[in-house]
């Protein structure tokens, strides 16, 4: 093989390698994939608030504990598991009164937030009745997904978003006269799940009105679809056809 042929082969090889490096490492295409899934809730969360006012902080704490203990016992009687009754936020603060001339401290107020998780929708009305009977106020009722269902739908939503991103990237590459190469990176991925707020009541001081409205809401309970969304940003190498 003479030198001219050898040099020609080397030159072609260099061009091929340079083209591959240019297309493989330099030229990329990015796309954002999105997905949205509707799902039936498999859990109802009942958000409760226990309130109390007394002369001392200790009295408030004792009274809150008495109601929360009574509430837990009522839930156990309804065949709920102890872990289905979650003690959430808690606080005791001094009350201040203005007499027209000065502000002074008078007694204490406290609250205990409780979340009750219910799998059987038919049991919601019983839980609401028992909660109110125990001395709690119903602040909200949510249709939600259990953690197992969240994990299941998260996988589905992210997979669908990934496929959407791949389709978009492939179409873009085709429009540029290129093929879609290997995946370079996944810059970010987002997953969002939105519970459905079925009932809420902000005026927690009006216990009698709260009881009537919460009980009626529990009786009229009608599950609503939940929304799961996912978003993925990806980058692919551009290749040759």
N, C-alpha and C positions, 0 to 999 in steps of 0.2 A: 504494500500500500504506500503510494507516494505521499510526500508531505502536503501537497495541495489538497488531496482527498481527506487526509487526516485532519487538516486544519478546517476543512469544510464541515466535517462531522462534529468537530469540537464546537464550531460556531453555532451550528444548529442546536446542539445540546445546550449550549449557553442560553440561546434564545428561548428554548423550551423551559429551561429551569427558571429563567427570569420571568417569563410569562406566568408560570405556575406560582412563583413567589408573589408576583404582583396581584394576580387574581385571588390567590389563596390567602395571603396575609394582608394585602392592602384593601382590596375591594370587598365590602360587606353590605348586607342589606338588613335593616331592622324593621320590626313590626310589633304592634301591640295587639294582643289577643284578649278578647272579653267574652264572658259568659254570664248567663242569668238563668237560674233554676228556680222553679216553684216547688214548694214542698208542703205536705200536710204536717201540722204540729203533732208531736207525740207526748207533749207535756204541758201542763198549765202551772204557772207560778203565781201564787197569791201573796201579794206583798202586804204585810200587816204593820201597824204602828201601835205601840202601847205607850200611853202618856200618863203622867202623874205630876201633881203639885202638892208639896207639903212644906212644913216649917223648916225641916232640916234635910240636908243632903242624904243622910243615912236613911231617913224615913222614905224618901223618894226611891232610893235604891232597893229598900226592902219591899216597897209596894210594887215596883216594876218586876222584881224577882218573883213575887207571889203570883202576879198575872201570867208571866211567862211560864212558870211551872204549871199553872192551871191549864194554860194553852197546850203545852206539850202533852199533858195527861189526856186532854180531850182529843188530840190528834192520834195518840196511841190507841185510844178506844175506837177510833175509826179505821184501825188496822194500817195506819201509816207507819213507816219505819222512822226511827229516831233521826237518822241522817236526812230524812225528807223535811225536817223542821230545822232551818238554819237561822241561828241568831246572827243578825247583821250589825249595823251600826248602833252605837249606844252613847248616851250623853246625859250629864246632869249639870245644870247651870243655875247660878243665882238669879232671882227675879229682882228687878229694880222698879221702883215706883216714884213718880213725880207728884209731889203734893202741892205744886204751884209755886213753891219757893226753893225747894231743893229735892235732889234725888237721893233715895235711900234704898237699901237692900231689904227685901221682904220675902222670905221663903225661897224655895228652890223648885225648879221644874226639870223634869227628865223625860227621856223617851228611849224606847228600845224598838229597833226595827227587826222584823222577823219575816223570813221567806219560807213559804210552804210549797213544796213541789208535789204535784199530783199527776199520776199517770192516767188514771181513769177519769175521763171528763164527767162521768155520771156522779162522781164523788165531790165535785167542786161545790155544789150547793150545800152539802153536808158540812164541808170544811168551813165555808163562809159562815154558816149558822153557828157552828161550834166555836169559831174564832170570836165572833161578836159576843156570844154567850160567855166567853172567858174574859171579856173586857177589852178586847183588841179592836182597833179600827181598820177597815179594809181600805188601803190607799191605792191599790192597783191590782188588776188581773191581766196577766200576759199569756198569750199563746207562744210557746217556745219549742225548741228542739233539745232533746237530751244530748249529753256529750257524745254518746255513741253515734247518734244520727248526725250531729254536727260534723264529726269526723268523716262519716260516710259521704255526706253531701259536699264537704270540702274537697275530697278527692275527686268527685265527679266534676265539680265546678272548675277546679284547676286543670284537670285533664281536658275539658272542653275548651277552656281559654287557651291552652297550649296548642290544640289543634287549630283553633281560629287564627292564632298567631302564625302558625306554619303555613296555612292556606294563604294568608295575606302576603307573607314573605315570598312564597313561591310565585304568586301572581305578579308581584312587583319585579322579581328576578326575570320572569318570563317576558314581561314588558320591556325589560332592558336587553333582551336577547341573550340572557344568561340562564343557567340552571341553578338550582338551590344546592349549595354545598353543605358541609357539616355545621352543626350548631356550635357557635363560638361562645356565647354567654347568655345567661338569663339575668338581666339587670335587676329586676325586682318582680315580686309577685304579691298580689293583694287578694285577701279573701275577706268578704264581709257577709255577715249573717244578721238579719234584722228581725227580732221578735215582734209580735203584733200586740200593741197595747189595746186590749179589748175594753178595759174599764179603768178609769182613774177618778180620784176624788181628792181635791186639794184642801178643802176646808175641813181639816181633821178635827177641829174643835166641836163641830156639830155632830155629835155621836148618833143622835136619833135619826137625823136625815141620812147620815152615812150608812147606817144599818139598813134602812129601807131601800136605798138605791143599790147597795152592794148585793143584798139578797135578791132583788129583782134581776140584776145583771147576771147573777149565778143561775137563776131559773131560766133566763133567756139565752143561755150560753150557746154560741154557734161558732164552731171552729173556722178560722180564716187561713188562707194560704200564706205561707211565709216566703220570703225572697232571699236567695243566696246568690251572691255575685262574686266573680273572680276576674282578675286582670293580670296579665303577664306581658312583660316587655322582653323581646328576644332579639338576638343578632345571629345571622347566618353568614357563612362565607359564600361568595359568588363563585360558581364553577362554569365549566364549559358544557355545552350540549354534546 
